[in-house]
Amino acid sequence: MNKIHGWAASGAKQKLEPFSYDPGPLGSEEVEIAIEYCGLCHSDLSILNNDWGLSQYPVVPGHEAVGQVVAAGDNVKGLQIGQRVGVGWSVDSCMHCPQCMTGNHNLCPDVEATIIGHYGGFADRLRAHWAWAIPLPDALDISSAGPLLCGGITVFAPLFRLGVKPTERVGVVGIGGLGHLALKFSNAWGCEVTAFTSNMSKAEELRRLGAHRVVSSRNSAEILAAANSLDFLLVTVNTPLDWTALLKTLKPNGRMHVVGAVLEPMPISAFDLIMGQKSISGSPTGGPQAISAMLDFAARHNIAPQVEHFPLSKVNDAIEHLAAGKARYRIVLDVA
C-alpha cells in the first residue's frame, strides 16, 4: 500500500505539520477510505492539547471523516468499493462482547478511538473496521455531513436511546457545535425546545435553528423563571454553570443529561434530585446502528450542520478559529 499523507502534531499544543506514514497491510475486516471532507471538532482540540490526559503523539486529528471506500479486506461485509461512507469517533471494537452484541459498540471495553493511538482523518486516507464505516444516505450533502458523525450522534443518541417523547419539553444548554444540532434534532423530534445560551444576541438565530424560547445560561434569575418547565435538559457545554438553578428547570421525574466534557466536578445536592425524583446521566457518541439511524433521520428532516470550510492545507488556521470561539457552528476541512 502507498503511504498515507496527513497533518500531525508531535506534542501537546504544537502546530500540525505534514506527516506521512505506512499503514501496513489492510486488515481482513478493514476498509480504506479516500477522504473528501473531515470535520474539526472541539474534541480534536482537546486531544491535540492533551486536555484529557489520553493523547498519544504524533496525533493526526480528525474523527468526522467522509469519503469513498477505495479498498476492502476479504471479510468486509455490506460495503462496496466506491461507496461513500462516514467515520466518527470510533474506528473499531471487539464485535463479540455483550456491548457490541447488543448494539452498544461505542461502550465496548476495547473500542478504538479514531484519534487516540490511531491516525485520524486529517489525511488523504483513513482505515476503519467495516462496521464503523457508516454508509451515507444519498440525500445528505456530503460537504457538511462530517460533523453529524460526532456532534450529530452525540446529541441525537440521548433522544434516541432514552425515549424522549415528541410531546415533551426539551432544554439545550450551550448553543455551539453540539448545541445548534441539538436544537435542530429536538425540534424535528417534535419537542418544544428551550435554548440556554451565554450570548443572548444570538436569540433570533437560535429560534431559526429550532428554539421556541431562549434563556440566558449566565443569568440564574432567568433560569429560575423557567423552573418546573422541562422534561429533559441536554447539557452540551464544557464549562461550569449554575447546576442547582438548571436542575430546578426540570419537572418531577425530569432528567438532566450531560454530553459536554465538563472537567470540573459538578456540585449537586442529593435533595435536588430526591425531592423531585430527578436524575442526571451522561453519554458519549453512539454505536453504528444509532449513527445510521441518526443519518437517516437527518436526511429525512433535512438536518445539516451549519459549517465553515477551510482547505486542509489551512488546518492550523482552522484550529485557531475554533480555539478562539469563532466557529459558527462547525468547521469542515476540504481534503480532496
One Martini backbone bead per residue (centre of mass of N, CA, C, O) as a GRO file, in nm:
protein
  336
    1MET     BB    1   0.100   0.034   0.017
    2ASN     BB    2   0.059   0.348   0.034
    3LYS     BB    3   0.106   0.624   0.172
    4ILE     BB    4  -0.009   0.835   0.424
    5HIS     BB    5  -0.133   1.176   0.409
    6GLY     BB    6  -0.090   1.437   0.659
    7TRP     BB    7  -0.163   1.582   0.986
    8ALA     BB    8   0.061   1.660   1.266
    9ALA     BB    9   0.131   1.631   1.613
   10SER     BB   10   0.418   1.601   1.838
   11GLY     BB   11   0.257   1.773   2.063
   12ALA     BB   12   0.145   1.964   2.291
   13LYS     BB   13   0.039   2.253   2.140
   14GLN     BB   14   0.105   2.187   1.848
   15LYS     BB   15   0.152   2.221   1.538
   16LEU     BB   16   0.069   2.123   1.234
   17GLU     BB   17   0.221   1.880   1.015
   18PRO     BB   18   0.342   1.716   0.781
   19PHE     BB   19   0.243   1.359   0.735
   20SER     BB   20   0.376   1.023   0.710
   21TYR     BB   21   0.250   0.676   0.661
   22ASP     BB   22   0.254   0.327   0.716
   23PRO     BB   23  -0.028   0.111   0.742
   24GLY     BB   24  -0.003  -0.145   0.612
   25PRO     BB   25  -0.184  -0.402   0.604
   26LEU     BB   26  -0.493  -0.491   0.527
   27GLY     BB   27  -0.746  -0.585   0.692
   28SER     BB   28  -1.002  -0.816   0.665
   29GLU     BB   29  -1.212  -0.582   0.819
   30GLU     BB   30  -1.112  -0.351   0.643
   31VAL     BB   31  -1.117  -0.009   0.538
   32GLU     BB   32  -1.044   0.224   0.281
   33ILE     BB   33  -1.048   0.588   0.280
   34ALA     BB   34  -1.120   0.853   0.074
   35ILE     BB   35  -1.094   1.175   0.161
   36GLU     BB   36  -1.299   1.476   0.137
   37TYR     BB   37  -1.407   1.523   0.439
   38CYS     BB   38  -1.340   1.702   0.763
   39GLY     BB   39  -1.406   1.754   1.074
   40LEU     BB   40  -1.383   2.003   1.339
   41CYS     BB   41  -1.341   1.934   1.674
   42HIS     BB   42  -1.308   1.992   2.008
   43SER     BB   43  -1.177   1.711   2.056
   44ASP     BB   44  -0.928   1.764   1.888
   45LEU     BB   45  -0.822   1.987   2.074
   46SER     BB   46  -0.802   1.812   2.331
   47ILE     BB   47  -0.596   1.611   2.211
   48LEU     BB   48  -0.377   1.808   2.125
   49ASN     BB   49  -0.360   1.923   2.443
   50ASN     BB   50  -0.416   1.698   2.658
   51ASP     BB   51  -0.676   1.744   2.850
   52TRP     BB   52  -0.731   1.411   2.917
   53GLY     BB   53  -0.462   1.227   2.917
   54LEU     BB   54  -0.474   1.043   2.613
   55SER     BB   55  -0.253   1.118   2.436
   56GLN     BB   56  -0.082   1.015   2.118
   57TYR     BB   57   0.224   1.066   1.982
   58PRO     BB   58   0.140   1.136   1.702
   59VAL     BB   59  -0.129   1.349   1.594
   60VAL     BB   60  -0.411   1.266   1.392
   61PRO     BB   61  -0.672   1.418   1.337
   62GLY     BB   62  -0.998   1.328   1.286
   63HIS     BB   63  -1.369   1.227   1.337
   64GLU     BB   64  -1.530   1.349   1.050
   65ALA     BB   65  -1.534   1.141   0.799
   66VAL     BB   66  -1.555   1.169   0.435
   67GLY     BB   67  -1.592   0.901   0.184
   68GLN     BB   68  -1.436   0.653  -0.018
   69VAL     BB   69  -1.413   0.334  -0.097
   70VAL     BB   70  -1.085   0.174  -0.201
   71ALA     BB   71  -1.070  -0.064   0.020
   72ALA     BB   72  -1.103  -0.428   0.098
   73GLY     BB   73  -1.136  -0.680   0.284
   74ASP     BB   74  -1.231  -1.015   0.275
   75ASN     BB   75  -1.444  -0.961   0.549
   76VAL     BB   76  -1.624  -0.758   0.432
   77LYS     BB   77  -1.943  -0.601   0.504
   78GLY     BB   78  -2.174  -0.415   0.300
   79LEU     BB   79  -1.938  -0.304   0.116
   80GLN     BB   80  -1.821  -0.087  -0.151
   81ILE     BB   81  -1.655   0.015  -0.396
   82GLY     BB   82  -1.728   0.370  -0.392
   83GLN     BB   83  -1.855   0.407  -0.133
   84ARG     BB   84  -2.014   0.626   0.082
   85VAL     BB   85  -1.867   0.729   0.396
   86GLY     BB   86  -1.852   0.736   0.763
   87VAL     BB   87  -1.633   0.857   1.034
   88GLY     BB   88  -1.591   0.874   1.370
   89TRP     BB   89  -1.473   0.827   1.688
   90SER     BB   90  -1.478   0.529   1.576
   91VAL     BB   91  -1.297   0.220   1.429
   92ASP     BB   92  -1.330   0.001   1.670
   93SER     BB   93  -1.428  -0.333   1.787
   94CYS     BB   94  -1.469  -0.658   1.901
   95MET     BB   95  -1.771  -0.799   1.829
   96HIS     BB   96  -1.834  -0.995   2.125
   97CYS     BB   97  -1.943  -0.837   2.336
   98PRO     BB   98  -2.222  -0.735   2.496
   99GLN     BB   99  -2.219  -0.452   2.367
  100CYS     BB  100  -2.190  -0.532   2.070
  101MET     BB  101  -2.435  -0.747   2.074
  102THR     BB  102  -2.638  -0.479   2.160
  103GLY     BB  103  -2.528  -0.203   1.996
  104ASN     BB  104  -2.286  -0.088   2.210
  105HIS     BB  105  -1.996  -0.036   2.077
  106ASN     BB  106  -1.906   0.237   2.226
  107LEU     BB  107  -1.885   0.048   2.513
  108CYS     BB  108  -1.651  -0.102   2.454
  109PRO     BB  109  -1.354  -0.190   2.612
  110ASP     BB  110  -1.208  -0.198   2.296
  111VAL     BB  111  -1.247   0.064   2.186
  112GLU     BB  112  -1.144   0.265   1.903
  113ALA     BB  113  -1.007   0.556   1.853
  114THR     BB  114  -0.936   0.759   1.585
  115ILE     BB  115  -0.720   0.968   1.776
  116ILE     BB  116  -0.619   0.717   1.970
  117GLY     BB  117  -0.373   0.527   1.852
  118HIS     BB  118  -0.474   0.670   1.582
  119TYR     BB  119  -0.515   0.772   1.259
  120GLY     BB  120  -0.682   1.022   1.119
  121GLY     BB  121  -0.870   1.258   0.891
  122PHE     BB  122  -0.607   1.446   0.839
  123ALA     BB  123  -0.624   1.303   0.538
  124ASP     BB  124  -0.640   1.105   0.248
  125ARG     BB  125  -0.664   0.857   0.454
  126LEU     BB  126  -0.864   0.581   0.607
  127ARG     BB  127  -0.910   0.344   0.871
  128ALA     BB  128  -1.166   0.078   0.919
  129HIS     BB  129  -1.403  -0.087   1.032
  130TRP     BB  130  -1.681  -0.169   0.863
  131ALA     BB  131  -1.894  -0.101   1.096
  132TRP     BB  132  -1.766   0.214   1.117
  133ALA     BB  133  -1.858   0.246   0.813
  134ILE     BB  134  -2.104   0.466   0.728
  135PRO     BB  135  -2.352   0.493   0.533
  136LEU     BB  136  -2.467   0.742   0.312
  137PRO     BB  137  -2.713   0.922   0.232
  138ASP     BB  138  -2.795   1.073  -0.063
  139ALA     BB  139  -2.937   1.338   0.068
  140LEU     BB  140  -2.674   1.420   0.167
  141ASP     BB  141  -2.442   1.665   0.227
  142ILE     BB  142  -2.108   1.597   0.224
  143SER     BB  143  -1.984   1.887   0.299
  144SER     BB  144  -2.168   1.868   0.597
  145ALA     BB  145  -2.172   1.568   0.734
  146GLY     BB  146  -1.937   1.514   0.932
  147PRO     BB  147  -2.053   1.635   1.216
  148LEU     BB  148  -2.264   1.404   1.256
  149LEU     BB  149  -2.049   1.172   1.353
  150CYS     BB  150  -2.043   1.336   1.636
  151GLY     BB  151  -2.227   1.574   1.710
  152GLY     BB  152  -2.490   1.440   1.618
  153ILE     BB  153  -2.485   1.173   1.788
  154THR     BB  154  -2.450   1.302   2.070
  155VAL     BB  155  -2.751   1.440   2.057
  156PHE     BB  156  -2.926   1.200   1.947
  157ALA     BB  157  -2.891   0.952   2.138
  158PRO     BB  158  -3.070   1.045   2.380
  159LEU     BB  159  -3.337   1.054   2.225
  160PHE     BB  160  -3.319   0.753   2.127
  161ARG     BB  161  -3.241   0.594   2.405
  162LEU     BB  162  -3.439   0.759   2.631
  163GLY     BB  163  -3.733   0.823   2.516
  164VAL     BB  164  -3.804   1.084   2.393
  165LYS     BB  165  -4.082   1.276   2.351
  166PRO     BB  166  -4.279   1.481   2.140
  167THR     BB  167  -4.440   1.599   2.406
  168GLU     BB  168  -4.186   1.724   2.509
  169ARG     BB  169  -3.963   1.928   2.704
  170VAL     BB  170  -3.666   2.086   2.582
  171GLY     BB  171  -3.329   2.147   2.680
  172VAL     BB  172  -3.045   2.358   2.575
  173VAL     BB  173  -2.702   2.375   2.673
  174GLY     BB  174  -2.542   2.528   2.454
  175ILE     BB  175  -2.478   2.705   2.135
  176GLY     BB  176  -2.296   2.519   1.935
  177GLY     BB  177  -2.188   2.253   1.779
  178LEU     BB  178  -2.397   2.083   1.942
  179GLY     BB  179  -2.646   2.268   2.010
  180HIS     BB  180  -2.750   2.332   1.719
  181LEU     BB  181  -2.822   2.033   1.667
  182ALA     BB  182  -3.014   1.992   1.905
  183LEU     BB  183  -3.229   2.185   1.805
  184LYS     BB  184  -3.294   2.040   1.540
  185PHE     BB  185  -3.361   1.757   1.652
  186SER     BB  186  -3.576   1.835   1.867
  187ASN     BB  187  -3.772   1.968   1.672
  188ALA     BB  188  -3.805   1.720   1.477
  189TRP     BB  189  -3.909   1.533   1.715
  190GLY     BB  190  -4.147   1.747   1.849
  191CYS     BB  191  -4.039   1.949   2.045
  192GLU     BB  192  -4.009   2.169   2.291
  193VAL     BB  193  -3.763   2.441   2.276
  194THR     BB  194  -3.488   2.535   2.489
  195ALA     BB  195  -3.246   2.789   2.498
  196PHE     BB  196  -2.920   2.800   2.650
  197THR     BB  197  -2.735   3.110   2.661
  198SER     BB  198  -2.448   3.336   2.671
  199ASN     BB  199  -2.576   3.471   2.388
  200MET     BB  200  -2.843   3.682   2.331
  201SER     BB  201  -2.775   3.790   2.036
  202LYS     BB  202  -2.875   3.487   1.916
  203ALA     BB  203  -3.184   3.445   1.943
  204GLU     BB  204  -3.293   3.449   1.650
  205GLU     BB  205  -3.110   3.226   1.544
  206LEU     BB  206  -3.214   3.004   1.739
  207ARG     BB  207  -3.499   3.002   1.627
  208ARG     BB  208  -3.412   2.909   1.342
  209LEU     BB  209  -3.285   2.634   1.463
  210GLY     BB  210  -3.552   2.557   1.689
  211ALA     BB  211  -3.629   2.754   1.898
  212HIS     BB  212  -3.894   2.877   2.114
  213ARG     BB  213  -3.685   2.958   2.342
  214VAL     BB  214  -3.476   3.201   2.534
  215VAL     BB  215  -3.199   3.163   2.767
  216SER     BB  216  -2.987   3.263   3.009
  217SER     BB  217  -2.701   3.086   3.139
  218ARG     BB  218  -2.594   3.352   3.327
  219ASN     BB  219  -2.897   3.377   3.453
  220SER     BB  220  -3.047   3.268   3.730
  221ALA     BB  221  -3.322   3.411   3.716
  222GLU     BB  222  -3.401   3.306   3.435
  223ILE     BB  223  -3.383   3.010   3.501
  224LEU     BB  224  -3.592   3.013   3.739
  225ALA     BB  225  -3.831   3.103   3.549
  226ALA     BB  226  -3.811   2.789   3.426
  227ALA     BB  227  -3.940   2.633   3.635
  228ASN     BB  228  -4.097   2.337   3.587
  229SER     BB  229  -4.075   2.293   3.236
  230LEU     BB  230  -3.894   2.026   3.204
  231ASP     BB  231  -3.804   1.693   3.096
  232PHE     BB  232  -3.534   1.778   2.931
  233LEU     BB  233  -3.169   1.824   2.975
  234LEU     BB  234  -2.914   1.936   2.756
  235VAL     BB  235  -2.560   1.922   2.803
  236THR     BB  236  -2.291   2.082   2.594
  237VAL     BB  237  -2.094   2.190   2.784
  238ASN     BB  238  -1.742   2.265   2.938
  239THR     BB  239  -1.868   2.451   3.165
  240PRO     BB  240  -1.950   2.601   3.441
  241LEU     BB  241  -2.261   2.618   3.621
  242ASP     BB  242  -2.587   2.653   3.749
  243TRP     BB  243  -2.699   2.357   3.851
  244THR     BB  244  -2.927   2.417   4.047
  245ALA     BB  245  -3.098   2.588   3.854
  246LEU     BB  246  -3.120   2.381   3.622
  247LEU     BB  247  -3.268   2.160   3.786
  248LYS     BB  248  -3.528   2.343   3.834
  249THR     BB  249  -3.639   2.315   3.533
  250LEU     BB  250  -3.743   2.052   3.622
  251LYS     BB  251  -3.952   1.819   3.643
  252PRO     BB  252  -4.083   1.571   3.761
  253ASN     BB  253  -3.877   1.316   3.637
  254GLY     BB  254  -3.647   1.456   3.536
  255ARG     BB  255  -3.363   1.511   3.300
  256MET     BB  256  -3.008   1.537   3.313
  257HIS     BB  257  -2.790   1.555   3.025
  258VAL     BB  258  -2.444   1.476   2.958
  259VAL     BB  259  -2.204   1.576   2.674
  260GLY     BB  260  -2.016   1.760   2.812
  261ALA     BB  261  -1.670   1.815   2.906
  262VAL     BB  262  -1.670   1.860   3.228
  263LEU     BB  263  -1.391   1.886   3.439
  264GLU     BB  264  -1.546   1.976   3.668
  265PRO     BB  265  -1.709   1.932   3.932
  266MET     BB  266  -2.057   1.865   4.010
  267PRO     BB  267  -2.256   2.030   4.227
  268ILE     BB  268  -2.491   1.813   4.395
  269SER     BB  269  -2.788   1.782   4.547
  270ALA     BB  270  -2.972   1.531   4.668
  271PHE     BB  271  -3.243   1.691   4.711
  272ASP     BB  272  -3.271   1.784   4.408
  273LEU     BB  273  -3.344   1.484   4.335
  274ILE     BB  274  -3.542   1.360   4.542
  275MET     BB  275  -3.792   1.564   4.548
  276GLY     BB  276  -3.826   1.520   4.208
  277GLN     BB  277  -3.720   1.258   4.088
  278LYS     BB  278  -3.437   1.302   3.967
  279SER     BB  279  -3.188   1.298   3.695
  280ILE     BB  280  -2.847   1.197   3.603
  281SER     BB  281  -2.665   1.191   3.291
  282GLY     BB  282  -2.460   1.020   3.034
  283SER     BB  283  -2.279   1.047   2.709
  284PRO     BB  284  -2.145   0.983   2.421
  285THR     BB  285  -2.208   0.860   2.144
  286GLY     BB  286  -2.235   0.584   1.916
  287GLY     BB  287  -2.338   0.336   1.740
  288PRO     BB  288  -2.387   0.227   1.425
  289GLN     BB  289  -2.700   0.218   1.440
  290ALA     BB  290  -2.740   0.506   1.551
  291ILE     BB  291  -2.594   0.655   1.325
  292SER     BB  292  -2.775   0.556   1.096
  293ALA     BB  293  -3.038   0.673   1.211
  294MET     BB  294  -2.943   0.967   1.218
  295LEU     BB  295  -2.887   1.001   0.914
  296ASP     BB  296  -3.176   0.936   0.826
  297PHE     BB  297  -3.313   1.163   0.985
  298ALA     BB  298  -3.156   1.398   0.859
  299ALA     BB  299  -3.246   1.344   0.567
  300ARG     BB  300  -3.559   1.358   0.618
  301HIS     BB  301  -3.522   1.663   0.777
  302ASN     BB  302  -3.293   1.845   0.673
  303ILE     BB  303  -3.026   1.800   0.850
  304ALA     BB  304  -2.763   2.044   0.904
  305PRO     BB  305  -2.484   2.175   0.952
  306GLN     BB  306  -2.322   2.466   1.038
  307VAL     BB  307  -2.063   2.575   0.815
  308GLU     BB  308  -1.705   2.596   0.776
  309HIS     BB  309  -1.446   2.636   0.534
  310PHE     BB  310  -1.132   2.457   0.496
  311PRO     BB  311  -0.843   2.382   0.398
  312LEU     BB  312  -0.614   2.154   0.493
  313SER     BB  313  -0.368   2.356   0.460
  314LYS     BB  314  -0.544   2.541   0.696
  315VAL     BB  315  -0.563   2.394   0.978
  316ASN     BB  316  -0.438   2.600   1.181
  317ASP     BB  317  -0.647   2.819   1.130
  318ALA     BB  318  -0.891   2.651   1.216
  319ILE     BB  319  -0.801   2.602   1.508
  320GLU     BB  320  -0.790   2.901   1.592
  321HIS     BB  321  -1.087   2.959   1.533
  322LEU     BB  322  -1.195   2.758   1.741
  323ALA     BB  323  -1.035   2.849   2.000
  324ALA     BB  324  -1.173   3.151   1.974
  325GLY     BB  325  -1.494   3.103   1.923
  326LYS     BB  326  -1.576   3.150   1.590
  327ALA     BB  327  -1.748   2.922   1.525
  328ARG     BB  328  -2.024   2.873   1.267
  329TYR     BB  329  -2.042   2.585   1.423
  330ARG     BB  330  -1.869   2.435   1.211
  331ILE     BB  331  -1.582   2.260   1.084
  332VAL     BB  332  -1.456   2.205   0.747
  333LEU     BB  333  -1.236   2.001   0.570
  334ASP     BB  334  -1.085   2.014   0.258
  335VAL     BB  335  -0.926   1.743   0.099
  336ALA     BB  336  -0.992   1.681  -0.221
   0.00000   0.00000   0.00000
